[in-house]
Amino acid sequence: MSGYRSGSNSAGTVIAVVADVMAVILGLWILMYLLDANRGNDLVQFVHDAANWLAGWSRDLFTFDEAWARVVAGYGLAAVVYLFIGHAIANRVHRH
């Protein structure tokens, strides 16, 4: 991410950081799900709610028989898309 910090244009840095944070939230939910985190915990609930909102468009996209595969594919796809698009936009903004 240090490539975004050169020059006076910080918009690219902000876009990249936002994309990274969204991907981390989604990845954290996948990890919590796979490790069977206590859903009664406030942090787990917050991460779950945020991940549900972020992956609303991809959450039920796949229909694997195993629930863990649906979670990994649906939320993982959203994370990858946010990273790819966010960093592509950040690079484009940084070049201008």
Disulfide bonds with the S-S distance in Angstrom:
none
